């Protein structure tokens, strides 16, 4: 387990045990008040190889320059008039936009799949959302990823209209939240150990710990989970599940400490903390008559060895949503 993942697991485990966390005020985000209509722009570009490029994008919605990794299919250069579907891969908490290429073989796996793969920054917390920030203009990673970035991909890389989204941990939250909050935008969405019912027992505490771990005030996320319940529900995949009808869905979750990976006790504890809320979410889908491919497995940990397997297992669902099968 890397230092970042140890920190993430310890932060959440500490929160679940009720230990206090020191907080500091969030950084100023006045620049994010600039209207997204002004448009995001690419202000930096670094090619890592013939297919992989790191962009630096000036985002009006976030009010910052953000890194984005783009991986092109092997046939991209040979078809200069073609448009391509886009797969979003979202990072987890306390990680960054390089995590998918660092921890998986996704570049090789998707080489011949005729899809542009994009891995955008979700900020230090890895929660890709529009931050409440006490009702003032805050960092809007959702607009950046769903609207601004897609517009740039259309202009620069001939992105088409077919999209799918997948993510680990807080990125799993983002995948299902994006699909629910933007119906019809994504043909498929996949979550691997994601936070899919943000108001379930213990989940506000988990989210607060993630935010506090980065030195931010938890209330800046969506406000108070009781006093600002409407805002929490607007961002909760469970509460918005009805809007997922028609989207191809894949949901996986391990039980963690119950038969878990005791070589990674912190990861097993964190995975177990998410077990019941994942069941609550998939039960909601079933009650609404919304089909989903669900994989609940015994043990496991909140870690990449499990997520690598789940991504490949989910690929048929994602490929269908991308129009590739």
MARBA-341630 format. One record per residue (C-alpha): residue in one letter; x, y, z. Coordinates in pm, 1 decimal, padded with zeros to 6 digits. Layout:
% MARBA-341630
+------+----------+----------+----------+
| resn |       px |       py |       pz |
+------+----------+----------+----------+
|    a |        X |        Y |        Z |
...
+------+----------+----------+----------+
This chain:
% MARBA-341630
+------+----------+----------+----------+
| resn |       px |       py |       pz |
+------+----------+----------+----------+
|    x |  00000.0 |  00000.0 |  00000.0 |
|    x |  00142.8 |  00342.0 | -00096.9 |
|    x |  00176.7 |  00631.6 |  00145.4 |
|    x | -00121.8 |  00808.2 | -00013.5 |
|    x | -00343.9 |  00504.5 |  00022.2 |
|    x | -00229.5 |  00448.8 |  00380.8 |
|    x | -00319.3 |  00810.2 |  00458.0 |
|    x | -00660.3 |  00771.1 |  00295.6 |
|    x | -00739.1 |  00450.4 |  00482.2 |
|    x | -00617.4 |  00591.5 |  00812.2 |
|    x | -00821.1 |  00908.5 |  00766.2 |
|    x | -01143.8 |  00719.6 |  00711.8 |
|    x | -01072.6 |  00459.1 |  00979.7 |
|    x | -00996.9 |  00741.0 |  01223.2 |
|    x | -01325.1 |  00909.9 |  01135.3 |
|    x | -01522.2 |  00590.6 |  01182.5 |
|    x | -01366.6 |  00547.4 |  01524.1 |
|    x | -01472.8 |  00900.2 |  01617.2 |
|    x | -01127.2 |  01053.1 |  01656.2 |
|    x | -01114.1 |  01428.0 |  01595.2 |
|    x | -00943.0 |  01571.2 |  01288.8 |
|    x | -00780.5 |  01914.8 |  01282.6 |
|    x | -00930.4 |  02142.2 |  01020.4 |
|    x | -00814.5 |  02452.1 |  00839.2 |
|    x | -01003.7 |  02692.1 |  00619.8 |
|    x | -01033.7 |  02610.5 |  00248.3 |
|    x | -00829.0 |  02805.9 | -00000.3 |
|    x | -00994.5 |  03097.4 | -00174.7 |
|    x | -01178.7 |  02996.7 | -00493.1 |
|    x | -01293.0 |  03332.1 | -00625.6 |
|    x | -01146.3 |  03258.1 | -00967.5 |
|    x | -01393.1 |  02972.9 | -01010.5 |
|    x | -01674.0 |  03227.9 | -01026.6 |
|    x | -01575.3 |  03288.1 | -01389.1 |
|    x | -01853.9 |  03152.0 | -01607.2 |
|    x | -01782.7 |  02815.7 | -01766.3 |
|    x | -01929.4 |  02959.3 | -02086.3 |
|    x | -01600.2 |  03142.0 | -02127.9 |
|    x | -01455.2 |  02803.4 | -02214.3 |
|    x | -01164.5 |  02596.6 | -02089.6 |
|    x | -00837.5 |  02614.6 | -02279.9 |
|    x | -00530.8 |  02394.7 | -02314.2 |
|    x | -00233.9 |  02588.7 | -02177.1 |
|    x |  00018.3 |  02304.5 | -02171.3 |
|    x |  00082.8 |  01983.2 | -02362.2 |
|    x |  00341.3 |  01710.5 | -02306.3 |
|    x |  00349.3 |  01392.9 | -02515.2 |
|    x |  00472.4 |  01092.1 | -02317.1 |
|    x |  00465.6 |  00859.6 | -02616.8 |
|    x |  00287.8 |  00832.7 | -02953.0 |
|    x | -00049.6 |  00770.3 | -02788.9 |
|    x | -00031.5 |  00939.0 | -02447.4 |
|    x | -00039.5 |  01311.3 | -02382.5 |
|    x | -00063.0 |  01510.4 | -02059.8 |
|    x | -00262.1 |  01830.8 | -02097.8 |
|    x | -00276.2 |  02127.3 | -01865.8 |
|    x | -00624.9 |  02277.5 | -01889.2 |
|    x | -00723.2 |  02621.7 | -01763.5 |
|    x | -01070.9 |  02559.9 | -01621.1 |
|    x | -01305.3 |  02852.7 | -01554.4 |
|    x | -01532.9 |  02619.3 | -01358.0 |
|    x | -01260.7 |  02525.8 | -01109.7 |
|    x | -01061.7 |  02846.9 | -01133.9 |
|    x | -00732.1 |  02664.3 | -01176.0 |
|    x | -00502.0 |  02493.0 | -01424.5 |
|    x | -00565.9 |  02119.2 | -01404.5 |
|    x | -00379.5 |  01815.8 | -01542.9 |
|    x | -00551.3 |  01566.7 | -01771.2 |
|    x | -00403.0 |  01250.7 | -01922.9 |
|    x | -00536.6 |  01144.4 | -02263.9 |
|    x | -00461.4 |  00806.9 | -02424.5 |
|    x | -00545.8 |  00762.3 | -02792.2 |
|    x | -00629.3 |  00432.3 | -02964.6 |
|    x | -00365.8 |  00279.4 | -03190.0 |
|    x | -00571.8 |  00352.2 | -03502.0 |
|    x | -00617.9 |  00721.5 | -03425.8 |
|    x | -00357.1 |  00867.5 | -03663.6 |
|    x | -00461.1 |  00641.8 | -03951.2 |
|    x | -00819.9 |  00774.5 | -03947.8 |
|    x | -00796.7 |  01156.9 | -03949.9 |
|    x | -01164.8 |  01204.5 | -04036.1 |
|    x | -01310.8 |  00971.2 | -03776.3 |
|    x | -01469.8 |  01064.6 | -03443.2 |
|    x | -01410.4 |  00847.0 | -03137.8 |
|    x | -01606.6 |  00750.1 | -02826.6 |
|    x | -01461.9 |  00861.5 | -02494.3 |
|    x | -01401.3 |  00662.8 | -02177.0 |
|    x | -01349.6 |  00860.2 | -01856.2 |
|    x | -01143.7 |  00691.6 | -01582.5 |
|    x | -01169.9 |  00873.6 | -01249.8 |
|    x | -00915.7 |  00873.3 | -00967.9 |
|    x | -00973.6 |  00785.4 | -00603.4 |
|    x | -00925.9 |  00996.7 | -00291.7 |
|    x | -00583.1 |  01145.6 | -00217.1 |
|    x | -00447.1 |  01027.0 | -00550.5 |
|    x | -00411.0 |  01195.5 | -00888.6 |
|    x | -00481.0 |  01175.3 | -01259.5 |
|    x | -00185.5 |  00938.1 | -01318.4 |
|    x | -00323.7 |  00662.1 | -01096.4 |
|    x | -00487.4 |  00454.8 | -01368.2 |
|    x | -00176.8 |  00437.5 | -01585.0 |
|    x |  00047.9 |  00393.0 | -01281.0 |
|    x | -00150.9 |  00109.4 | -01124.0 |
|    x | -00300.8 | -00074.3 | -01422.6 |
|    x | -00223.5 | -00190.4 | -01776.4 |
|    x | -00506.9 |  00020.0 | -01914.7 |
|    x | -00290.4 |  00171.1 | -02190.9 |
|    x | -00214.9 | -00170.1 | -02339.3 |
|    x | -00558.5 | -00314.5 | -02263.2 |
|    x | -00739.4 | -00038.6 | -02452.2 |
|    x | -00486.6 | -00000.6 | -02732.9 |
|    x | -00703.1 | -00167.2 | -02996.8 |
|    x | -01042.7 | -00076.2 | -02856.5 |
|    x | -01113.4 |  00230.9 | -03072.1 |
|    x | -01176.1 |  00460.9 | -02777.2 |
|    x | -01016.5 |  00779.2 | -02646.8 |
|    x | -00940.1 |  00734.6 | -02277.2 |
|    x | -00928.5 |  01043.9 | -02058.7 |
|    x | -00810.7 |  01065.4 | -01696.7 |
|    x | -00886.6 |  01411.4 | -01554.5 |
|    x | -00782.7 |  01553.1 | -01220.7 |
|    x | -01056.2 |  01551.8 | -00957.8 |
|    x | -00856.9 |  01763.9 | -00715.4 |
|    x | -00675.6 |  01648.5 | -00400.7 |
|    x | -00983.4 |  01487.6 | -00242.8 |
|    x | -01068.5 |  01295.3 | -00559.9 |
|    x | -01436.4 |  01392.7 | -00524.1 |
|    x | -01543.5 |  01521.8 | -00868.1 |
|    x | -01828.6 |  01750.5 | -00773.4 |
|    x | -01939.0 |  02112.1 | -00758.0 |
|    x | -01831.8 |  02220.5 | -00410.8 |
|    x | -02092.9 |  02408.2 | -00207.6 |
|    x | -01844.5 |  02639.2 | -00030.7 |
|    x | -02114.0 |  02791.7 |  00192.1 |
|    x | -02324.2 |  02893.9 | -00104.7 |
|    x | -02044.9 |  03097.3 | -00263.1 |
|    x | -01867.9 |  03015.2 | -00586.4 |
|    x | -01657.2 |  02704.8 | -00532.2 |
|    x | -01451.2 |  02459.4 | -00731.6 |
|    x | -01678.5 |  02285.6 | -00984.0 |
|    x | -01498.3 |  01970.5 | -01094.7 |
|    x | -01822.2 |  01829.4 | -01231.8 |
|    x | -01863.3 |  02104.8 | -01490.9 |
|    x | -01493.1 |  02080.9 | -01569.8 |
|    x | -01506.8 |  01708.4 | -01642.0 |
|    x | -01850.4 |  01669.2 | -01797.8 |
|    x | -01876.3 |  01991.1 | -02001.6 |
|    x | -01550.3 |  02183.8 | -02034.7 |
|    x | -01324.8 |  01887.1 | -02093.2 |
|    x | -01557.9 |  01717.4 | -02339.0 |
|    x | -01577.0 |  02036.5 | -02542.7 |
|    x | -01196.9 |  02046.2 | -02558.1 |
|    x | -01179.8 |  01679.5 | -02657.2 |
|    x | -01420.4 |  01744.5 | -02943.1 |
|    x | -01211.0 |  02035.6 | -03065.2 |
|    x | -00867.2 |  01881.6 | -03021.4 |
|    x | -00910.4 |  01503.6 | -03053.6 |
|    x | -01230.4 |  01454.9 | -03256.1 |
|    x | -01425.2 |  01310.7 | -02963.8 |
|    x | -01767.2 |  01180.5 | -03058.5 |
|    x | -02096.0 |  01167.2 | -02870.9 |
|    x | -02061.0 |  00822.6 | -02711.9 |
|    x | -01925.3 |  00829.7 | -02357.9 |
|    x | -01876.1 |  00596.9 | -02062.3 |
|    x | -01733.9 |  00663.3 | -01718.5 |
|    x | -01571.9 |  00444.5 | -01452.3 |
|    x | -01393.1 |  00513.3 | -01128.3 |
|    x | -01242.4 |  00375.2 | -00810.3 |
|    x | -01346.2 |  00482.6 | -00458.6 |
|    x | -01447.8 |  00850.0 | -00479.4 |
|    x | -01413.5 |  00813.5 | -00856.2 |
|    x | -01674.8 |  00538.0 | -00836.6 |
|    x | -01897.5 |  00793.2 | -00668.5 |
|    x | -01824.5 |  01035.4 | -00952.2 |
|    x | -01905.9 |  00780.5 | -01222.1 |
|    x | -02253.5 |  00705.0 | -01088.2 |
|    x | -02321.7 |  01065.1 | -00981.5 |
|    x | -02230.9 |  01196.9 | -01327.5 |
|    x | -02451.8 |  00939.5 | -01498.2 |
|    x | -02746.2 |  01019.6 | -01269.2 |
|    x | -02705.9 |  01398.3 | -01273.9 |
|    x | -02661.4 |  01409.6 | -01653.1 |
|    x | -02908.8 |  01152.9 | -01788.7 |
|    x | -02826.4 |  01029.7 | -02137.1 |
|    x | -02474.7 |  01176.7 | -02135.2 |
|    x | -02303.2 |  00846.0 | -02052.8 |
|    x | -02398.5 |  00518.2 | -02214.6 |
|    x | -02244.3 |  00322.1 | -01928.5 |
|    x | -02104.4 |  00383.3 | -01580.6 |
|    x | -01899.3 |  00159.2 | -01352.0 |
|    x | -01808.6 |  00191.0 | -00985.9 |
|    x | -01540.0 | -00008.0 | -00809.4 |
|    x | -01570.5 |  00030.2 | -00430.1 |
|    x | -01746.8 |  00363.9 | -00470.1 |
|    x | -01946.9 |  00574.7 | -00224.9 |
|    x | -02289.9 |  00533.0 | -00383.2 |
|    x | -02520.5 |  00631.0 | -00096.8 |
|    x | -02365.6 |  00941.1 |  00053.4 |
|    x | -02626.5 |  00979.1 |  00329.4 |
|    x | -02624.4 |  00616.1 |  00445.9 |
|    x | -02510.4 |  00549.4 |  00802.5 |
|    x | -02145.4 |  00644.0 |  00842.4 |
|    x | -02099.7 |  00780.8 |  00490.8 |
|    x | -02109.5 |  01154.5 |  00576.0 |
|    x | -01836.2 |  01078.1 |  00830.1 |
|    x | -01630.7 |  00899.7 |  00564.7 |
|    x | -01667.5 |  01192.5 |  00324.1 |
|    x | -01588.9 |  01444.8 |  00598.1 |
|    x | -01268.8 |  01254.3 |  00676.3 |
|    x | -01163.2 |  01257.2 |  00311.0 |
|    x | -01217.7 |  01632.5 |  00288.5 |
|    x | -01048.0 |  01702.6 |  00622.5 |
|    x | -00747.3 |  01490.2 |  00523.8 |
|    x | -00668.0 |  01758.5 |  00263.0 |
|    x | -00693.5 |  02041.5 |  00514.2 |
|    x | -01039.2 |  02154.6 |  00400.8 |
|    x | -01352.6 |  02216.3 |  00604.5 |
|    x | -01601.3 |  01929.8 |  00551.0 |
|    x | -01896.4 |  02169.2 |  00519.9 |
|    x | -01744.0 |  02314.7 |  00202.8 |
|    x | -01833.4 |  01995.4 |  00014.2 |
|    x | -02217.2 |  01994.0 |  00014.2 |
|    x | -02292.5 |  02165.5 |  00343.0 |
|    x | -02429.3 |  02004.5 |  00656.2 |
|    x | -02572.1 |  01656.6 |  00581.6 |
|    x | -02884.5 |  01741.7 |  00785.8 |
|    x | -02938.4 |  02115.1 |  00737.6 |
|    x | -02841.2 |  02097.4 |  00369.1 |
|    x | -03002.2 |  01760.0 |  00303.2 |
|    x | -03153.0 |  01868.2 | -00028.5 |
|    x | -02808.2 |  01949.5 | -00164.2 |
|    x | -02668.2 |  01620.1 | -00037.8 |
|    x | -02954.4 |  01436.1 | -00206.2 |
|    x | -02895.6 |  01619.5 | -00534.1 |
|    x | -02543.8 |  01475.8 | -00531.3 |
|    x | -02633.4 |  01129.5 | -00399.5 |
|    x | -02642.1 |  00844.5 | -00656.2 |
|    x | -02886.5 |  00657.2 | -00430.1 |
|    x | -03130.2 |  00948.2 | -00418.3 |
|    x | -03093.9 |  01009.6 | -00793.2 |
|    x | -03100.9 |  00642.6 | -00894.1 |
|    x | -03419.8 |  00676.5 | -01099.0 |
|    x | -03226.6 |  00889.9 | -01348.5 |
|    x | -02993.4 |  00595.3 | -01419.5 |
|    x | -03259.3 |  00411.3 | -01619.5 |
|    x | -03121.2 |  00334.9 | -01962.9 |
|    x | -02755.5 |  00357.0 | -01856.5 |
|    x | -02547.3 |  00039.9 | -01858.6 |
|    x | -02431.2 | -00010.7 | -01499.5 |
|    x | -02158.2 | -00212.0 | -01328.4 |
|    x | -02117.7 | -00203.8 | -00949.2 |
|    x | -01857.9 | -00398.7 | -00751.4 |
|    x | -01773.1 | -00401.5 | -00382.8 |
|    x | -01581.7 | -00626.4 | -00144.2 |
|    x | -01683.5 | -00711.7 |  00211.3 |
|    x | -01342.1 | -00617.0 |  00347.2 |
|    x | -01268.2 | -00735.1 |  00700.1 |
|    x | -01526.4 | -01014.2 |  00675.5 |
|    x | -01293.6 | -01274.8 |  00525.8 |
|    x | -01072.2 | -00992.0 |  00406.1 |
|    x | -00714.8 | -00924.6 |  00308.6 |
|    x | -00535.0 | -00909.0 |  00642.1 |
|    x | -00208.9 | -00835.9 |  00465.8 |
|    x | -00376.7 | -00500.4 |  00399.3 |
|    x | -00578.2 | -00449.9 |  00715.6 |
|    x | -00631.8 | -00076.2 |  00662.7 |
|    x | -00762.6 | -00137.0 |  00309.8 |
|    x | -00985.0 | -00419.1 |  00433.8 |
|    x | -01131.6 | -00194.1 |  00703.7 |
|    x | -01207.6 |  00078.4 |  00453.1 |
|    x | -01361.4 | -00166.0 |  00206.1 |
|    x | -01580.9 | -00312.6 |  00479.5 |
|    x | -01700.4 |  00033.8 |  00577.9 |
|    x | -01854.3 |  00071.4 |  00229.4 |
|    x | -02019.4 | -00271.9 |  00211.0 |
|    x | -02368.4 | -00199.5 |  00344.0 |
|    x | -02419.9 |  00129.6 |  00156.6 |
|    x | -02329.5 | -00041.4 | -00171.9 |
|    x | -02598.3 | -00302.9 | -00104.4 |
|    x | -02845.0 | -00025.8 | -00021.7 |
|    x | -02771.6 |  00137.4 | -00357.5 |
|    x | -02809.4 | -00179.2 | -00562.9 |
|    x | -03128.3 | -00266.8 | -00371.7 |
|    x | -03261.2 |  00072.1 | -00477.9 |
|    x | -03179.6 | -00003.9 | -00840.4 |
|    x | -03361.6 | -00335.5 | -00813.0 |
|    x | -03667.0 | -00171.5 | -00654.8 |
|    x | -03678.5 |  00075.1 | -00944.6 |
|    x | -03646.6 | -00202.4 | -01201.4 |
|    x | -03311.9 | -00070.7 | -01326.4 |
|    x | -03080.2 | -00352.4 | -01439.3 |
|    x | -02716.2 | -00356.3 | -01333.5 |
|    x | -02431.8 | -00602.7 | -01335.9 |
|    x | -02337.7 | -00636.7 | -00970.4 |
|    x | -02037.0 | -00812.7 | -00821.0 |
|    x | -02027.0 | -00834.2 | -00443.0 |
|    x | -01732.2 | -01044.4 | -00332.1 |
|    x | -01612.6 | -01174.9 |  00003.3 |
|    x | -01304.6 | -01012.9 |  00149.5 |
|    x | -01099.4 | -00784.5 | -00064.4 |
|    x | -00950.3 | -00448.6 |  00022.5 |
|    x | -00978.0 | -00090.0 | -00091.7 |
|    x | -00686.6 | -00133.4 | -00328.2 |
|    x | -00581.5 | -00156.0 | -00691.6 |
|    x | -00525.4 | -00533.1 | -00717.6 |
|    x | -00902.7 | -00575.3 | -00682.6 |
|    x | -00995.1 | -00276.2 | -00897.2 |
|    x | -00775.6 | -00393.3 | -01183.5 |
|    x | -00975.8 | -00716.2 | -01197.8 |
|    x | -01307.5 | -00535.4 | -01169.9 |
|    x | -01227.0 | -00294.9 | -01452.5 |
|    x | -01162.8 | -00581.6 | -01691.3 |
|    x | -01476.2 | -00761.4 | -01571.8 |
|    x | -01677.2 | -00444.3 | -01638.2 |
|    x | -01533.0 | -00383.7 | -01983.2 |
|    x | -01818.9 | -00553.7 | -02176.0 |
|    x | -02065.3 | -00318.3 | -02001.7 |
|    x | -01852.2 | -00013.5 | -02076.6 |
|    x | -01785.3 | -00121.7 | -02435.1 |
|    x | -02157.2 | -00158.2 | -02501.7 |
|    x | -02221.1 |  00189.2 | -02363.7 |
|    x | -01947.0 |  00322.7 | -02591.0 |
|    x | -02104.6 |  00160.2 | -02895.9 |
|    x | -01811.2 | -00079.0 | -02938.2 |
|    x | -02009.8 | -00402.4 | -02911.3 |
+------+----------+----------+----------+
